[in-house]
Amino acid sequence: MSKFYGIGVGVGDPEMITIKAVNALKELDIVIVPDAGRDFESTAYSIAKNYLKENCTIINMEFSMNPDIKKRQEERIKNSKIVEEYLDTGKNVGFLTIGDPMTFSTYVYLLENISDFHEVETIAGISSFADMSSRFNLPLVMGNETLKVVPLHKKCDIKKEIESADNIVFMKVALKFKELKEAIRETGNMNNVLMVSESGKESQKIYFNLDEVDSENVPYFSTMILKKGGVEKWKKFIS
């Protein structure tokens, strides 16, 4: 029986893909790479391509960013039908995603519209903040501390989010970087942050001082960890 796979390939470092993901990639007949008008697919595909069968088919699948939620939902259903058509012919279909398939991934929009008649397997990947925490030896949580993951969007009350947890991961920081920086300054946390752009890639940049960030050109793949307990004592491990 054919199977639909959601495969997390990590954040950019080709060594951060799991053995389970590699084994799944070898089973694919159809490989779907998301295309949202940005260069997302090149990273995911470049990590996965050496493990794929020579004769597998690569499909760049567009996911609309239309502000009309109904139109976006219609396109997601349409894309799910495309996946099901391939599955119905007995082909294994895999959706490649940067990071983890269940963490702010386009994959879930296909999954929620796939019929339960089809077999599905989701393979965990390493998320940006998990990668950052270990890569730079900065604990996400210690003891009884709390952790919150916050995607920056139009209605996000950043100061309220900062006040609500001991450790906060801010994702999609490029969308509201200026507002985020101001909120961090106003809450007295300018010395408690680590921001990384393009983690694990050759273009990787690390920031402890947000005044050094070009606020007009923040890369889309940028994530920030705000640790109220401070980051200074952990800097000794970063060369």
C-alpha positions as CSV (number, residue, x, y, z in Angstrom):
1,M,0.0,0.0,0.0
2,S,1.2,3.5,-0.8
3,K,2.1,6.0,2.0
4,F,2.2,9.7,2.4
5,Y,5.3,10.9,4.3
6,G,5.9,14.2,6.0
7,I,9.6,14.4,6.4
8,G,11.5,17.0,8.5
9,V,15.1,17.5,7.2
10,G,16.4,19.9,9.9
11,V,17.2,23.6,9.6
12,G,20.0,23.7,7.0
13,D,22.9,21.7,8.3
14,P,23.0,18.5,6.1
15,E,24.3,16.5,9.1
16,M,21.2,17.2,11.1
17,I,18.9,14.9,9.2
18,T,17.8,11.7,11.0
19,I,18.5,8.1,9.9
20,K,14.7,7.5,9.9
21,A,14.3,10.4,7.5
22,V,17.0,9.1,5.2
23,N,15.4,5.7,5.1
24,A,12.0,7.2,4.3
25,L,13.5,9.4,1.5
26,K,14.8,6.2,-0.2
27,E,11.2,4.9,-0.5
28,L,9.7,7.9,-2.3
29,D,8.4,7.9,-5.8
30,I,7.0,11.4,-5.7
31,V,8.8,14.3,-3.7
32,I,6.8,17.4,-3.0
33,V,8.7,20.6,-2.2
34,P,6.7,23.6,-1.0
35,D,6.8,26.8,-3.0
36,A,5.5,29.9,-1.3
37,G,7.2,32.4,-3.5
38,R,10.4,32.3,-1.5
39,D,13.5,30.1,-1.8
40,F,12.4,27.5,0.8
41,E,12.6,24.5,-1.4
42,S,16.3,24.7,-2.3
43,T,17.4,24.1,1.3
44,A,15.1,21.1,1.9
45,Y,15.8,19.6,-1.4
46,S,19.6,20.1,-1.2
47,I,19.7,18.2,2.0
48,A,17.5,15.4,0.8
49,K,18.6,14.9,-2.8
50,N,21.5,12.6,-2.2
51,Y,19.1,10.1,-0.6
52,L,16.4,10.0,-3.2
53,K,15.9,7.4,-5.9
54,E,17.2,8.4,-9.3
55,N,13.9,8.1,-11.0
56,C,11.7,9.9,-8.4
57,T,9.6,12.8,-9.5
58,I,10.1,16.2,-8.0
59,I,7.0,18.5,-7.7
60,N,7.2,22.1,-6.6
61,M,3.8,22.7,-5.0
62,E,2.6,26.3,-4.6
63,F,0.9,27.3,-1.4
64,S,-0.9,30.7,-1.7
65,M,-0.2,33.5,0.8
66,N,-3.5,35.1,-0.2
67,P,-4.8,37.1,2.8
68,D,-8.3,35.6,2.1
69,I,-8.4,32.5,4.4
70,K,-11.1,30.9,2.3
71,K,-9.0,31.0,-0.9
72,R,-6.0,29.6,1.0
73,Q,-8.1,26.8,2.3
74,E,-9.4,26.0,-1.2
75,E,-5.9,25.8,-2.5
76,R,-4.9,23.5,0.4
77,I,-7.7,21.1,-0.5
78,K,-6.7,21.2,-4.1
79,N,-3.1,20.3,-3.3
80,S,-4.3,17.5,-1.0
81,K,-6.3,16.1,-3.9
82,I,-3.1,16.1,-6.0
83,V,-1.3,14.1,-3.3
84,E,-4.2,11.6,-3.1
85,E,-4.2,11.1,-6.9
86,Y,-0.6,10.0,-6.7
87,L,-1.3,7.8,-3.7
88,D,-4.2,6.2,-5.5
89,T,-1.8,5.0,-8.2
90,G,0.3,3.1,-5.6
91,K,3.1,5.7,-5.4
92,N,4.8,6.7,-2.1
93,V,4.6,10.5,-1.7
94,G,6.8,12.6,0.5
95,F,6.5,16.2,1.6
96,L,9.9,17.8,2.5
97,T,9.9,20.4,5.1
98,I,12.6,22.5,6.8
99,G,12.7,22.0,10.6
100,D,10.0,19.8,12.0
101,P,6.8,18.8,10.1
102,M,4.5,19.6,13.1
103,T,6.0,23.0,14.0
104,F,4.7,25.8,11.8
105,S,5.0,23.6,8.7
106,T,2.9,23.8,5.5
107,Y,2.8,20.0,5.7
108,V,-0.1,20.1,8.2
109,Y,-2.3,21.8,5.7
110,L,-2.1,18.8,3.5
111,L,-2.4,16.4,6.3
112,E,-5.6,17.8,7.6
113,N,-7.2,17.4,4.2
114,I,-5.9,13.9,3.4
115,S,-8.5,11.1,3.6
116,D,-8.0,8.6,6.5
117,F,-8.2,5.9,3.8
118,H,-4.5,6.7,3.1
119,E,-1.6,5.6,5.3
120,V,0.4,8.5,6.7
121,E,3.8,8.6,8.5
122,T,5.3,11.8,9.9
123,I,9.0,11.9,10.6
124,A,10.2,14.4,13.1
125,G,12.9,16.9,12.2
126,I,15.0,19.2,14.3
127,S,13.4,22.6,14.7
128,S,15.3,25.9,14.5
129,F,15.1,26.7,18.2
130,A,16.2,23.1,19.2
131,D,19.1,23.4,16.8
132,M,20.1,26.8,18.1
133,S,19.9,25.8,21.8
134,S,22.3,22.9,21.3
135,R,24.5,24.5,18.6
136,F,25.2,27.4,20.9
137,N,25.0,25.6,24.2
138,L,22.2,27.7,25.5
139,P,19.6,25.8,27.6
140,L,16.0,26.3,26.6
141,V,14.7,25.5,30.0
142,M,16.2,24.7,33.4
143,G,14.6,23.4,36.6
144,N,11.0,24.9,36.9
145,E,11.4,27.4,34.1
146,T,8.7,27.8,31.5
147,L,9.0,27.9,27.8
148,K,6.8,29.6,25.2
149,V,7.0,29.5,21.4
150,V,5.6,32.6,19.7
151,P,5.3,33.3,16.0
152,L,5.2,37.0,15.3
153,H,2.0,37.9,13.5
154,K,-0.2,41.0,13.1
155,K,-2.1,40.6,16.3
156,C,0.8,39.5,18.5
157,D,1.1,41.5,21.8
158,I,4.9,41.1,22.1
159,K,5.3,42.7,25.6
160,K,2.5,40.5,26.9
161,E,4.2,37.4,25.5
162,I,7.5,38.4,27.1
163,E,5.9,38.8,30.5
164,S,4.1,35.4,30.3
165,A,7.1,33.0,30.4
166,D,10.7,32.6,31.6
167,N,12.0,31.7,28.2
168,I,10.4,32.7,24.9
169,V,11.2,31.5,21.4
170,F,10.3,34.1,18.8
171,M,9.8,32.7,15.3
172,K,9.3,34.6,12.0
173,V,11.1,37.6,13.6
174,A,11.6,39.2,10.3
175,L,7.9,40.0,10.1
176,K,8.0,42.4,13.1
177,F,11.6,42.8,14.0
178,K,11.4,46.5,14.9
179,E,8.4,46.0,17.2
180,L,10.1,43.0,18.8
181,K,13.3,44.9,19.5
182,E,11.4,47.8,21.0
183,A,9.4,45.5,23.3
184,I,12.6,43.7,24.4
185,R,14.2,47.1,25.2
186,E,11.1,48.3,27.1
187,T,11.0,45.1,29.2
188,G,14.7,45.3,30.1
189,N,15.8,42.2,28.2
190,M,18.3,43.5,25.7
191,N,21.0,41.5,27.3
192,N,19.0,38.3,27.5
193,V,18.6,37.4,23.8
194,L,20.3,35.2,21.2
195,M,19.2,35.7,17.6
196,V,20.4,33.5,14.8
197,S,19.8,33.9,11.0
198,E,20.2,30.9,8.7
199,S,21.2,28.5,11.5
200,G,23.5,25.7,10.3
201,K,24.2,27.3,6.9
202,E,27.3,28.9,5.6
203,S,25.5,32.2,5.7
204,Q,24.7,31.8,9.5
205,K,24.8,34.9,11.6
206,I,24.7,35.2,15.4
207,Y,23.5,38.2,17.3
208,F,23.6,39.0,21.0
209,N,23.3,42.7,20.4
210,L,20.1,43.6,18.5
211,D,21.5,47.0,17.7
212,E,23.9,45.2,15.3
213,V,21.0,43.8,13.3
214,D,20.1,45.5,10.0
215,S,16.4,45.9,10.8
216,E,15.5,46.5,7.1
217,N,17.1,43.2,6.0
218,V,16.4,40.5,8.5
219,P,16.6,37.1,6.8
220,Y,13.3,35.2,6.8
221,F,14.9,32.2,8.5
222,S,15.7,34.0,11.7
223,T,14.8,32.8,15.2
224,M,15.3,34.4,18.6
225,I,15.6,32.9,22.1
226,L,14.9,35.3,25.0
227,K,16.1,33.9,28.3
228,K,15.2,36.0,31.3
229,G,17.8,34.1,33.3
230,G,20.4,35.7,31.1
231,V,22.7,34.4,28.3
232,E,25.9,36.0,29.3
233,K,27.3,33.0,31.3
234,W,26.7,30.8,28.3
235,K,28.7,32.9,25.8
236,K,31.9,31.2,27.0
237,F,31.1,28.2,24.8
238,I,30.7,30.2,21.6
239,S,33.9,30.8,19.6
